[in-house]
Amino acid sequence: MSDDGHDADEAHAFVGMGSNLGDRLAILRAAADAMHRGVLPETTLLATSSIYETRPIGSSTQPYLNAAVLLRTRLPPRLLLAELLELEAVHGRRRTQPWGARTLDLDLLLYVPTGRDLSLRIDRLDLRLPHPELEHRDFALAPLAELDDTVPVYAGQPASALLEALPDRQRTILQRLDAQLL
């Protein structure tokens, strides 16, 4: 068993994607295509969500494009996260400022081992699952609800219920695009 409490059985991993620098759509598509082509070891891309344009939170001023993907993986969560961070770097991501502008942001939102109905719960400095603040972020909840709205995200509630309960001041989605990731 790995040090994050998960062995190498299959799991479904939900990954949030975001970009607000450069050709945002091309960057998201390139990352999704890389996942589709198998750049992440022992991992298969199963589904992609719609793409949403959202207003930024934090210090960034440019709007984001956000989406999510569903992966089937044999990688434990920490190794999958390391691979996602490497994919970010390949696409020009430089981690210089929290919540700053970025070419590509890949967040491991949920990690659900086969045979379980709940995401793993991990609270470490280098990995927190479910992703911190997920239940307050419409730009992650809306794509997640499209991919699988049966997985409890927070307090037993699916993404759609959490999305519906969000107050207006926490909403960031400006529009859903007609474009597809793949």
C-alpha positions in Angstrom: 0.0 0.0 0.0 1.3 3.5 -0.8 1.9 6.2 1.8 -1.3 7.9 0.8 -3.3 4.9 1.9 -4.2 3.7 -1.6 -3.0 0.6 -3.4 -2.7 0.4 -7.2 -6.2 -0.8 -8.0 -8.1 1.3 -10.5 -9.8 4.5 -9.6 -11.8 7.3 -11.3 -10.1 10.7 -11.0 -11.8 13.9 -11.7 -9.5 16.7 -12.8 -10.4 20.4 -13.1 -8.7 22.3 -15.9 -8.2 26.1 -16.2 -6.4 28.6 -18.3 -6.3 32.4 -18.5 -3.1 33.2 -20.3 -2.3 32.7 -24.0 -4.6 30.9 -26.3 -6.7 29.5 -23.5 -8.8 27.1 -25.6 -5.8 25.8 -27.5 -4.0 25.1 -24.2 -6.9 23.3 -22.7 -7.4 21.2 -25.9 -3.7 20.4 -26.0 -3.7 19.1 -22.4 -6.9 17.1 -23.0 -5.4 15.7 -26.2 -2.2 14.7 -24.3 -4.3 12.8 -21.8 -6.3 11.2 -24.6 -3.0 10.1 -26.2 -1.9 8.5 -22.9 0.8 10.9 -21.7 -0.3 10.1 -18.1 1.0 6.6 -17.4 -1.5 3.9 -16.5 -4.3 6.4 -17.1 -7.1 6.6 -19.7 -9.2 9.6 -20.5 -12.9 8.6 -20.2 -14.9 11.8 -20.6 -14.6 15.6 -21.0 -17.0 18.3 -19.8 -18.2 21.4 -21.5 -15.9 24.5 -21.4 -16.9 27.5 -19.3 -15.7 31.1 -19.3 -15.4 32.4 -15.8 -14.3 35.5 -14.0 -11.1 35.2 -12.1 -10.8 35.0 -8.3 -7.6 36.2 -6.6 -5.1 38.6 -8.1 -5.6 37.7 -11.8 -7.6 40.0 -14.0 -8.1 37.9 -17.2 -11.1 35.6 -17.5 -10.5 31.8 -17.3 -11.7 29.0 -19.4 -12.5 26.0 -17.2 -13.4 22.4 -17.8 -13.0 19.0 -16.2 -12.0 15.5 -17.3 -12.7 12.1 -16.0 -9.8 9.6 -15.9 -9.5 6.0 -15.1 -6.1 5.4 -13.5 -4.0 2.9 -11.7 -1.7 5.6 -10.3 -2.1 6.4 -6.6 -3.3 10.0 -6.0 0.1 11.5 -5.2 1.7 10.1 -8.3 -1.2 11.2 -10.5 -0.9 14.7 -9.0 2.8 14.7 -9.8 2.1 13.7 -13.4 -0.6 16.4 -13.7 1.9 19.0 -12.4 4.4 17.9 -15.0 1.8 18.3 -17.7 1.2 21.8 -16.4 4.9 22.6 -16.7 5.0 21.3 -20.3 2.3 23.8 -21.1 4.2 26.7 -19.6 2.8 26.8 -16.1 5.1 28.6 -13.6 4.0 28.5 -10.0 5.0 32.0 -8.8 1.8 33.4 -7.2 -1.2 31.7 -5.5 -4.3 32.3 -7.5 -2.3 34.2 -10.1 -2.7 34.0 -13.9 -1.7 30.7 -15.5 -1.3 29.0 -18.8 -2.7 25.7 -17.4 -4.0 24.7 -14.1 -4.8 21.0 -13.4 -6.4 20.2 -10.1 -7.1 16.7 -8.8 -10.7 17.3 -7.6 -11.8 13.8 -6.5 -10.2 10.4 -6.5 -12.7 7.5 -6.3 -11.3 4.0 -6.0 -13.1 1.2 -7.9 -15.8 -0.3 -5.7 -16.3 2.8 -3.5 -18.9 5.5 -3.8 -16.9 8.2 -2.1 -13.7 10.1 -2.9 -10.6 9.3 -0.9 -10.2 11.8 1.9 -6.6 13.0 2.2 -5.3 16.0 4.2 -1.6 16.4 3.7 0.5 19.4 2.8 1.2 18.2 -0.7 -2.3 16.7 -1.4 -5.8 17.4 -0.1 -8.8 15.4 -1.4 -11.5 16.4 -2.1 -9.8 19.5 -3.5 -9.9 22.4 -1.0 -12.8 24.8 -1.6 -14.3 22.6 -4.2 -17.8 22.9 -2.7 -17.6 26.7 -3.1 -16.4 26.9 -6.8 -18.9 26.8 -9.5 -16.2 26.7 -12.2 -15.3 23.2 -10.8 -18.7 22.0 -9.7 -20.5 22.7 -13.1 -18.1 20.6 -15.1 -17.9 17.9 -12.4 -21.7 17.6 -12.4 -21.6 17.0 -16.1 -19.1 14.2 -15.8 -20.8 12.3 -12.9 -23.4 13.8 -10.6 -23.7 10.7 -8.4 -20.4 11.0 -6.5 -20.9 12.8 -3.2 -18.5 15.8 -3.2 -19.1 17.3 0.2 -21.3 16.3 3.2 -22.9 13.6 1.0 -24.1 16.0 -1.7 -23.4 15.7 -5.4 -21.9 18.6 -7.4 -25.3 19.8 -8.8 -26.8 20.2 -5.3 -23.7 22.2 -4.1 -23.8 24.3 -7.3 -27.5 25.1 -6.8 -26.8 26.2 -3.2 -24.0 28.6 -4.1 -24.8 32.2 -3.2 -24.6 34.7 -6.1 -21.4 36.3 -4.6 -19.5 33.0 -5.1 -20.6 32.5 -8.7 -18.0 33.1 -11.4 -19.4 31.4 -14.6 -19.9 34.0 -17.4 -20.9 31.6 -20.1 -20.8 28.0 -21.3 -19.0 27.7 -24.7 -20.1 25.8 -27.7 -16.5 24.5 -28.2 -15.4 21.0 -27.2 -12.2 19.9 -25.6 -11.7 17.0 -28.0 
